[in-house]
Amino acid sequence: MQNLDRLLQWYAALDRASLERIDEFYAPQALFKDPFNDVKGVRSIRAIFAHMFATTEDPRFVILERMGQGEQGFATWRFEFRLKGRFYTVLGATHFRFDEAGRVSEHRDYWDAAEELWQKLPVIGGPVKWLRGRFRATGH
């Protein structure tokens, strides 16, 4: 799928400068949802990525796998960044829907904030790991 490939190439090279091209890839009233955000409109989506660049060091998306069918696409990815000098990775996936112009009309990220982020952070990591252990099924 050409729209998906073009979009994922943009994500793989995303930086502060290329963020200004977001209108080429997202429809004006696109929906965006991840574990922390639920917004509508390309302006709000741009703000999420601008915040990412403002609060993390060297953020980048590594696209792992992709598939597309009709007006939909799905990609798995690894998000890499530094926070206060420490390196982190987050594994996740995104489901995209494209409009008739080939721009993203819906973007939904799927990733486990507790496993992929919170338990890796100082101070809150220990309690999050403990909670995850308490709810884990045993004997399998």
ChimeraX commands (.cxc) that place a marker at each C-alpha (Angstrom):
marker #1 position 0.00,0.00,0.00 radius 0.5
marker #1 position 1.60,3.19,-1.25 radius 0.5
marker #1 position -0.01,5.51,1.37 radius 0.5
marker #1 position 1.19,3.32,4.23 radius 0.5
marker #1 position 4.73,3.00,2.85 radius 0.5
marker #1 position 4.99,6.77,2.36 radius 0.5
marker #1 position 3.68,7.43,5.87 radius 0.5
marker #1 position 6.04,4.92,7.50 radius 0.5
marker #1 position 9.03,6.35,5.63 radius 0.5
marker #1 position 8.11,9.74,7.09 radius 0.5
marker #1 position 7.87,8.24,10.59 radius 0.5
marker #1 position 11.24,6.49,10.25 radius 0.5
marker #1 position 12.88,9.86,9.49 radius 0.5
marker #1 position 10.69,12.01,11.75 radius 0.5
marker #1 position 12.45,14.96,13.34 radius 0.5
marker #1 position 11.49,18.51,14.34 radius 0.5
marker #1 position 11.86,19.78,10.78 radius 0.5
marker #1 position 9.91,16.99,9.07 radius 0.5
marker #1 position 7.10,17.32,11.65 radius 0.5
marker #1 position 6.09,20.46,9.74 radius 0.5
marker #1 position 5.03,18.17,6.86 radius 0.5
marker #1 position 2.41,16.38,9.00 radius 0.5
marker #1 position -0.41,17.94,6.92 radius 0.5
marker #1 position 0.75,15.84,3.96 radius 0.5
marker #1 position 0.07,12.66,5.92 radius 0.5
marker #1 position -2.84,13.43,8.28 radius 0.5
marker #1 position -6.33,14.65,7.36 radius 0.5
marker #1 position -7.41,17.95,8.99 radius 0.5
marker #1 position -9.89,16.20,11.33 radius 0.5
marker #1 position -7.88,13.01,11.92 radius 0.5
marker #1 position -8.39,11.10,15.16 radius 0.5
marker #1 position -5.37,10.06,17.25 radius 0.5
marker #1 position -5.38,7.82,20.32 radius 0.5
marker #1 position -2.57,6.33,22.38 radius 0.5
marker #1 position -2.28,5.42,26.09 radius 0.5
marker #1 position -1.87,9.11,27.02 radius 0.5
marker #1 position -3.75,11.09,24.36 radius 0.5
marker #1 position -7.11,11.08,22.64 radius 0.5
marker #1 position -7.35,14.03,20.25 radius 0.5
marker #1 position -8.95,15.19,17.03 radius 0.5
marker #1 position -7.34,17.37,14.40 radius 0.5
marker #1 position -3.94,17.58,12.80 radius 0.5
marker #1 position -3.03,20.60,14.94 radius 0.5
marker #1 position -3.52,18.56,18.13 radius 0.5
marker #1 position -1.63,15.61,16.67 radius 0.5
marker #1 position 1.26,17.91,15.73 radius 0.5
marker #1 position 1.29,19.15,19.34 radius 0.5
marker #1 position 1.70,15.57,20.63 radius 0.5
marker #1 position 4.78,15.02,18.50 radius 0.5
marker #1 position 6.16,18.48,19.33 radius 0.5
marker #1 position 5.79,17.56,23.00 radius 0.5
marker #1 position 7.67,14.31,22.31 radius 0.5
marker #1 position 10.59,16.28,20.86 radius 0.5
marker #1 position 10.49,18.76,23.76 radius 0.5
marker #1 position 10.51,16.13,26.53 radius 0.5
marker #1 position 12.71,13.34,25.15 radius 0.5
marker #1 position 16.20,13.24,23.71 radius 0.5
marker #1 position 16.90,11.71,20.29 radius 0.5
marker #1 position 13.44,10.14,19.77 radius 0.5
marker #1 position 13.05,7.87,16.77 radius 0.5
marker #1 position 10.70,5.23,15.42 radius 0.5
marker #1 position 12.09,2.01,13.99 radius 0.5
marker #1 position 9.46,0.35,11.81 radius 0.5
marker #1 position 9.54,-3.43,12.28 radius 0.5
marker #1 position 6.67,-4.85,10.20 radius 0.5
marker #1 position 3.80,-3.49,8.15 radius 0.5
marker #1 position 0.72,-4.67,6.35 radius 0.5
marker #1 position -2.00,-2.91,4.46 radius 0.5
marker #1 position -5.40,-3.79,3.06 radius 0.5
marker #1 position -7.73,-1.37,1.34 radius 0.5
marker #1 position -7.96,1.86,3.31 radius 0.5
marker #1 position -6.27,0.38,6.39 radius 0.5
marker #1 position -2.73,-0.26,7.51 radius 0.5
marker #1 position -1.00,-1.74,10.51 radius 0.5
marker #1 position 2.61,-1.37,11.62 radius 0.5
marker #1 position 4.68,-2.65,14.50 radius 0.5
marker #1 position 7.45,-0.40,15.73 radius 0.5
marker #1 position 10.11,0.26,18.31 radius 0.5
marker #1 position 10.25,3.77,19.75 radius 0.5
marker #1 position 13.72,4.65,21.01 radius 0.5
marker #1 position 14.59,7.71,23.07 radius 0.5
marker #1 position 16.65,9.04,25.95 radius 0.5
marker #1 position 15.28,10.61,29.06 radius 0.5
marker #1 position 17.75,12.40,31.33 radius 0.5
marker #1 position 20.54,10.57,29.52 radius 0.5
marker #1 position 19.08,7.09,30.03 radius 0.5
marker #1 position 18.10,5.01,26.96 radius 0.5
marker #1 position 14.57,3.56,26.68 radius 0.5
marker #1 position 12.68,1.52,24.13 radius 0.5
marker #1 position 8.94,1.03,23.77 radius 0.5
marker #1 position 7.47,-1.71,21.56 radius 0.5
marker #1 position 4.08,-1.07,20.05 radius 0.5
marker #1 position 1.80,-1.16,17.05 radius 0.5
marker #1 position -0.42,1.28,15.19 radius 0.5
marker #1 position -3.62,0.81,13.24 radius 0.5
marker #1 position -4.16,3.45,10.54 radius 0.5
marker #1 position -7.24,4.28,8.46 radius 0.5
marker #1 position -6.80,6.39,5.36 radius 0.5
marker #1 position -9.31,8.77,3.77 radius 0.5
marker #1 position -10.07,9.03,0.05 radius 0.5
marker #1 position -7.16,11.47,-0.38 radius 0.5
marker #1 position -4.74,8.91,1.10 radius 0.5
marker #1 position -4.20,10.78,4.37 radius 0.5
marker #1 position -4.58,9.27,7.84 radius 0.5
marker #1 position -8.09,9.75,9.19 radius 0.5
marker #1 position -7.64,7.51,12.24 radius 0.5
marker #1 position -4.46,6.60,14.12 radius 0.5
marker #1 position -4.65,4.23,17.08 radius 0.5
marker #1 position -1.51,3.18,18.97 radius 0.5
marker #1 position -1.43,-0.04,20.96 radius 0.5
marker #1 position 1.27,-0.46,23.59 radius 0.5
marker #1 position 1.41,-1.37,27.25 radius 0.5
marker #1 position 2.41,1.77,29.17 radius 0.5
marker #1 position 3.03,-0.20,32.39 radius 0.5
marker #1 position 5.36,-2.77,30.82 radius 0.5
marker #1 position 7.01,-0.62,28.17 radius 0.5
marker #1 position 7.50,2.58,30.15 radius 0.5
marker #1 position 6.39,2.90,33.78 radius 0.5
marker #1 position 8.18,-0.16,35.17 radius 0.5
marker #1 position 11.42,1.02,33.56 radius 0.5
marker #1 position 11.36,4.42,35.28 radius 0.5
marker #1 position 13.15,5.15,38.55 radius 0.5
marker #1 position 10.93,5.63,41.62 radius 0.5
marker #1 position 7.69,4.22,40.13 radius 0.5
marker #1 position 9.27,1.20,38.39 radius 0.5
marker #1 position 9.47,-0.93,41.54 radius 0.5
marker #1 position 5.81,-0.54,42.55 radius 0.5
marker #1 position 4.65,-1.13,38.96 radius 0.5
marker #1 position 6.69,-4.36,38.73 radius 0.5
marker #1 position 5.27,-5.48,42.09 radius 0.5
marker #1 position 1.68,-4.81,40.92 radius 0.5
marker #1 position 2.23,-6.65,37.65 radius 0.5
marker #1 position 3.57,-9.62,39.62 radius 0.5
marker #1 position 0.52,-9.62,41.92 radius 0.5
marker #1 position -1.86,-9.87,38.95 radius 0.5
marker #1 position 0.17,-12.43,36.97 radius 0.5
marker #1 position -1.39,-15.87,36.72 radius 0.5
marker #1 position 0.86,-18.57,38.17 radius 0.5
marker #1 position 1.14,-22.30,37.57 radius 0.5
marker #1 position 1.17,-22.17,33.76 radius 0.5
marker link #1:1,2 radius 0.2
marker link #1:2,3 radius 0.2
marker link #1:3,4 radius 0.2
marker link #1:4,5 radius 0.2
marker link #1:5,6 radius 0.2
marker link #1:6,7 radius 0.2
marker link #1:7,8 radius 0.2
marker link #1:8,9 radius 0.2
marker link #1:9,10 radius 0.2
marker link #1:10,11 radius 0.2
marker link #1:11,12 radius 0.2
marker link #1:12,13 radius 0.2
marker link #1:13,14 radius 0.2
marker link #1:14,15 radius 0.2
marker link #1:15,16 radius 0.2
marker link #1:16,17 radius 0.2
marker link #1:17,18 radius 0.2
marker link #1:18,19 radius 0.2
marker link #1:19,20 radius 0.2
marker link #1:20,21 radius 0.2
marker link #1:21,22 radius 0.2
marker link #1:22,23 radius 0.2
marker link #1:23,24 radius 0.2
marker link #1:24,25 radius 0.2
marker link #1:25,26 radius 0.2
marker link #1:26,27 radius 0.2
marker link #1:27,28 radius 0.2
marker link #1:28,29 radius 0.2
marker link #1:29,30 radius 0.2
marker link #1:30,31 radius 0.2
marker link #1:31,32 radius 0.2
marker link #1:32,33 radius 0.2
marker link #1:33,34 radius 0.2
marker link #1:34,35 radius 0.2
marker link #1:35,36 radius 0.2
marker link #1:36,37 radius 0.2
marker link #1:37,38 radius 0.2
marker link #1:38,39 radius 0.2
marker link #1:39,40 radius 0.2
marker link #1:40,41 radius 0.2
marker link #1:41,42 radius 0.2
marker link #1:42,43 radius 0.2
marker link #1:43,44 radius 0.2
marker link #1:44,45 radius 0.2
marker link #1:45,46 radius 0.2
marker link #1:46,47 radius 0.2
marker link #1:47,48 radius 0.2
marker link #1:48,49 radius 0.2
marker link #1:49,50 radius 0.2
marker link #1:50,51 radius 0.2
marker link #1:51,52 radius 0.2
marker link #1:52,53 radius 0.2
marker link #1:53,54 radius 0.2
marker link #1:54,55 radius 0.2
marker link #1:55,56 radius 0.2
marker link #1:56,57 radius 0.2
marker link #1:57,58 radius 0.2
marker link #1:58,59 radius 0.2
marker link #1:59,60 radius 0.2
marker link #1:60,61 radius 0.2
marker link #1:61,62 radius 0.2
marker link #1:62,63 radius 0.2
marker link #1:63,64 radius 0.2
marker link #1:64,65 radius 0.2
marker link #1:65,66 radius 0.2
marker link #1:66,67 radius 0.2
marker link #1:67,68 radius 0.2
marker link #1:68,69 radius 0.2
marker link #1:69,70 radius 0.2
marker link #1:70,71 radius 0.2
marker link #1:71,72 radius 0.2
marker link #1:72,73 radius 0.2
marker link #1:73,74 radius 0.2
marker link #1:74,75 radius 0.2
marker link #1:75,76 radius 0.2
marker link #1:76,77 radius 0.2
marker link #1:77,78 radius 0.2
marker link #1:78,79 radius 0.2
marker link #1:79,80 radius 0.2
marker link #1:80,81 radius 0.2
marker link #1:81,82 radius 0.2
marker link #1:82,83 radius 0.2
marker link #1:83,84 radius 0.2
marker link #1:84,85 radius 0.2
marker link #1:85,86 radius 0.2
marker link #1:86,87 radius 0.2
marker link #1:87,88 radius 0.2
marker link #1:88,89 radius 0.2
marker link #1:89,90 radius 0.2
marker link #1:90,91 radius 0.2
marker link #1:91,92 radius 0.2
marker link #1:92,93 radius 0.2
marker link #1:93,94 radius 0.2
marker link #1:94,95 radius 0.2
marker link #1:95,96 radius 0.2
marker link #1:96,97 radius 0.2
marker link #1:97,98 radius 0.2
marker link #1:98,99 radius 0.2
marker link #1:99,100 radius 0.2
marker link #1:100,101 radius 0.2
marker link #1:101,102 radius 0.2
marker link #1:102,103 radius 0.2
marker link #1:103,104 radius 0.2
marker link #1:104,105 radius 0.2
marker link #1:105,106 radius 0.2
marker link #1:106,107 radius 0.2
marker link #1:107,108 radius 0.2
marker link #1:108,109 radius 0.2
marker link #1:109,110 radius 0.2
marker link #1:110,111 radius 0.2
marker link #1:111,112 radius 0.2
marker link #1:112,113 radius 0.2
marker link #1:113,114 radius 0.2
marker link #1:114,115 radius 0.2
marker link #1:115,116 radius 0.2
marker link #1:116,117 radius 0.2
marker link #1:117,118 radius 0.2
marker link #1:118,119 radius 0.2
marker link #1:119,120 radius 0.2
marker link #1:120,121 radius 0.2
marker link #1:121,122 radius 0.2
marker link #1:122,123 radius 0.2
marker link #1:123,124 radius 0.2
marker link #1:124,125 radius 0.2
marker link #1:125,126 radius 0.2
marker link #1:126,127 radius 0.2
marker link #1:127,128 radius 0.2
marker link #1:128,129 radius 0.2
marker link #1:129,130 radius 0.2
marker link #1:130,131 radius 0.2
marker link #1:131,132 radius 0.2
marker link #1:132,133 radius 0.2
marker link #1:133,134 radius 0.2
marker link #1:134,135 radius 0.2
marker link #1:135,136 radius 0.2
marker link #1:136,137 radius 0.2
marker link #1:137,138 radius 0.2
marker link #1:138,139 radius 0.2
marker link #1:139,140 radius 0.2
view
